[in-house]
Amino acid sequence: MTEKRWAELTEWPLIAAALAFLVAYAVTVLVNPVGAAGVVTEVVIIGTWVLFAVDFGVRLSLAERRGRWVIRHWYEVAVIALPMLRPLRLLRLVMLLSVMQRSAGTAVRGQVIAYAAGSTAILLVVSSLAMLDAERGAPGGSIETYGEALWWSVVTVTTVGYGDLAPVTPVGRLIAAGLMIAGIALLGVVTATLASWIVDRVTEQDEANQAATQAQVRQLSADIAALRAELNSPRPGPAPAPGPAPAPAPEPGPGEPGGTATETYR
């Protein structure tokens, strides 16, 4: 079995595991369950971590160039090292559900937009949970509810930074730094996608104008060629104008040859 085939077989199970981890992590942070519920959420969190670790090990063993593979899949290491990043696997679901396949250009642009939107939504949810988990109850902390954490995440990812809420713990500040970088990357993706769309529209308009101009030039060239051919073609000369009619010959007088003698009768 190849690494690509293994990835195809485990795609949906890993997406389901990421979704299960997200639910369990949210319940743990927001509800803080105890007893059997707490045990279940802990088992789900640990089980998904083991599942992702096994998947990483199998794919690494099936890779042809393992060192290069690890460099290309550095985020896999981050997912295993930082459990809070496991829900990012759900981004694959966003890509699989993308239906913007009208043409090659729009397909790529649609995937970029879907990826940016999906990653932003998941990033806001996960970063808010992680920030609340790190800041709640900390001395001098100002983030005590999920609503405050979500507001802080929105303000941070959009690079607005009101400053009304700020992390005070080292883990919270690390999360904030990552979210700031993600916000800058998100703005870059949105700006680049919009610029690409505008350039495509301008290019299409220019091509249409050029096609119309070329058609007009071809028509004008054909008209000039026809006119030139008409000017160079031989024409028949003008017919001679009719001259004056010849004068009638004078009749011969008497005694002239051809005349009639006149007899006088007395």
C-alpha positions in Angstrom: 0.0 0.0 0.0 1.2 3.5 -0.9 1.1 6.5 1.4 -1.4 8.2 -1.0 -3.7 5.2 -0.9 -3.5 5.1 2.9 -4.4 8.8 3.1 -7.4 8.3 0.9 -8.7 5.4 3.0 -8.2 7.3 6.3 -9.5 10.7 5.0 -13.1 10.5 6.4 -12.3 8.6 9.6 -9.8 11.3 10.5 -12.3 14.0 9.7 -14.8 12.3 12.0 -12.1 12.0 14.7 -11.3 15.7 14.4 -15.0 16.6 14.8 -15.3 14.3 17.8 -12.2 16.0 19.3 -13.7 19.4 18.7 -16.9 18.5 20.5 -15.1 16.9 23.4 -12.7 19.8 23.8 -15.5 22.3 23.7 -17.5 20.4 26.3 -14.4 20.2 28.5 -13.7 23.9 28.4 -17.3 25.2 28.5 -18.9 22.7 30.8 -16.0 21.1 32.7 -17.8 17.8 33.1 -17.2 15.5 36.1 -17.8 11.9 36.7 -18.7 9.7 33.7 -19.1 12.6 31.3 -15.6 13.8 32.2 -14.2 10.3 31.6 -15.9 10.1 28.2 -14.5 13.4 27.0 -11.0 12.5 28.3 -11.2 9.2 26.5 -12.3 10.9 23.2 -9.5 13.5 23.5 -6.8 10.9 24.2 -8.2 8.5 21.6 -8.1 11.0 18.8 -4.6 11.9 19.8 -3.6 8.2 19.5 -5.4 7.9 16.2 -3.6 10.9 14.7 -0.3 9.6 16.0 -0.9 6.2 14.4 -1.9 7.8 11.2 1.3 9.9 11.2 3.5 6.9 11.9 1.9 4.8 9.1 2.2 7.5 6.5 5.7 8.2 7.5 6.7 4.5 7.2 5.0 4.4 3.7 6.7 7.6 2.5 9.5 7.1 0.0 11.6 10.1 1.2 10.8 10.3 4.9 12.8 13.4 5.7 11.3 15.3 2.8 7.9 14.0 3.7 8.2 15.3 7.3 9.2 18.7 6.1 6.2 18.9 3.7 3.8 17.7 6.4 5.1 19.7 9.3 1.5 20.6 10.2 0.9 16.9 11.0 3.6 17.1 13.6 1.9 20.2 15.0 -1.4 18.5 15.2 0.1 15.7 17.2 2.2 17.9 19.4 -0.6 20.4 20.0 -4.0 18.7 20.6 -5.9 21.9 20.1 -4.9 21.9 16.4 -6.6 18.6 15.6 -9.9 20.2 14.5 -7.9 21.8 11.6 -8.4 18.4 9.9 -11.9 19.6 9.3 -10.5 21.9 6.6 -10.3 18.8 4.4 -14.0 18.5 4.6 -14.4 22.1 3.4 -12.3 21.3 0.4 -14.2 18.1 -0.4 -17.5 19.9 -0.3 -16.3 22.7 -2.6 -18.5 22.9 -5.7 -16.9 25.8 -7.5 -15.7 23.9 -10.5 -16.9 26.0 -13.4 -13.4 26.5 -14.9 -9.8 26.0 -13.9 -9.3 29.6 -12.7 -12.6 29.7 -10.8 -12.0 26.3 -9.3 -8.7 27.3 -7.8 -10.2 30.7 -6.7 -13.2 28.9 -5.2 -11.0 26.5 -3.3 -8.9 29.3 -1.9 -12.1 31.2 -0.7 -13.6 28.0 0.8 -10.3 27.2 2.5 -9.9 30.7 3.9 -13.5 30.8 5.1 -13.4 27.4 6.6 -10.1 27.9 8.3 -11.2 31.2 9.7 -14.3 29.8 11.2 -12.6 26.9 12.8 -9.7 29.0 13.9 -12.1 31.4 15.7 -13.9 28.6 17.5 -10.7 26.8 18.5 -8.7 29.8 19.5 -11.6 31.1 21.6 -11.8 27.8 23.4 -8.0 27.6 23.9 -7.9 31.2 25.1 -10.7 30.7 27.6 -9.0 27.6 28.8 -5.8 29.4 29.3 -7.1 32.8 30.7 -10.0 31.8 32.8 -9.2 32.3 36.5 -5.7 33.7 35.8 -4.6 36.6 38.1 -5.3 39.9 36.3 -7.1 38.1 33.4 -10.0 39.8 31.6 -11.3 36.8 29.6 -13.7 34.8 31.8 -16.5 33.7 29.4 -16.6 32.2 26.0 -18.4 35.3 24.6 -15.5 37.4 25.7 -13.0 34.9 24.2 -14.9 34.8 20.9 -15.0 38.7 20.8 -11.3 38.8 21.4 -10.7 36.3 18.7 -12.7 38.2 16.1 -11.0 41.5 17.0 -7.6 39.8 16.8 -8.0 37.9 13.6 -9.3 41.0 11.8 -6.1 42.9 13.1 -8.3 45.5 14.7 -7.0 45.1 18.2 -9.3 47.2 20.4 -7.3 46.3 23.5 -10.3 46.0 25.8 -9.5 42.3 26.3 -5.9 41.0 26.4 -4.3 37.7 27.4 -2.0 37.7 30.5 -0.7 34.1 30.6 2.2 32.8 28.5 0.0 30.3 26.8 -2.7 32.9 26.0 -0.1 35.2 24.5 1.3 32.4 22.4 -2.2 31.7 21.1 -2.7 35.4 20.4 0.6 35.6 18.4 -0.6 32.6 16.3 -4.0 34.2 15.7 -2.4 37.5 14.7 -0.3 35.8 12.1 -3.3 33.9 10.9 -5.2 37.2 10.6 -2.5 38.8 8.5 -2.4 35.7 6.2 -6.2 35.8 5.9 -6.2 39.4 4.8 -3.5 38.6 2.3 -5.5 35.7 0.9 -8.7 37.8 0.6 -6.8 40.7 -1.0 -5.0 38.4 -3.5 -8.2 36.6 -4.4 -10.0 39.9 -5.0 -7.1 41.3 -7.0 -7.0 38.1 -9.1 -10.7 38.4 -9.8 -10.4 42.1 -10.9 -7.4 41.3 -13.1 -9.4 38.5 -14.8 -12.4 40.8 -15.4 -10.1 43.5 -16.9 -8.3 40.9 -19.1 -11.6 39.5 -20.4 -12.8 43.1 -21.2 -9.5 43.8 -23.0 -9.7 40.6 -25.0 -13.3 41.5 -26.0 -12.2 45.0 -27.1 -9.2 43.6 -29.0 -11.4 41.1 -30.8 -13.8 43.8 -31.9 -11.0 46.0 -33.0 -9.4 43.2 -35.0 -12.7 42.5 -36.7 -13.1 46.1 -37.7 -9.5 46.2 -39.1 -10.2 43.0 -41.1 -13.4 44.5 -42.5 -11.6 47.7 -43.4 -8.8 45.9 -45.1 -11.2 43.9 -47.1 -13.0 47.1 -48.2 -9.7 48.7 -49.2 -8.7 45.6 -51.2 -12.0 45.5 -53.0 -11.7 49.2 -53.9 -8.1 48.8 -55.1 -9.1 45.9 -57.3 -11.9 47.9 -58.7 -9.5 50.8 -59.5 -6.9 48.5 -61.1 -9.4 46.6 -63.4 -9.4 47.7 -67.2 -12.4 49.8 -68.3 -13.8 50.0 -72.0 -13.1 53.4 -73.8 -15.9 55.9 -74.5 -18.0 55.4 -77.6 -17.4 58.0 -80.4 -19.8 60.9 -80.5 -22.1 60.9 -83.6 -21.0 63.5 -86.3 -23.2 65.8 -88.3 -25.4 64.2 -91.0 -23.8 64.5 -94.6 -25.4 67.2 -96.8 -27.5 66.0 -99.7 -25.9 66.0 -103.1 -27.1 68.9 -105.5 -29.4 67.9 -108.2 -27.8 68.4 -111.8 -29.2 71.3 -113.8 -30.4 71.3 -117.4 -27.8 70.3 -119.9 -25.7 68.7 -117.4 -25.0 65.0 -117.5 -27.8 63.2 -116.0 -30.0 66.3 -116.4 -33.4 66.4 -118.2 -33.7 68.5 -121.4 -36.5 71.0 -121.4 -38.4 71.3 -124.6 -40.1 74.6 -125.5 -43.2 74.4 -127.4 -44.0 77.4 -129.2 
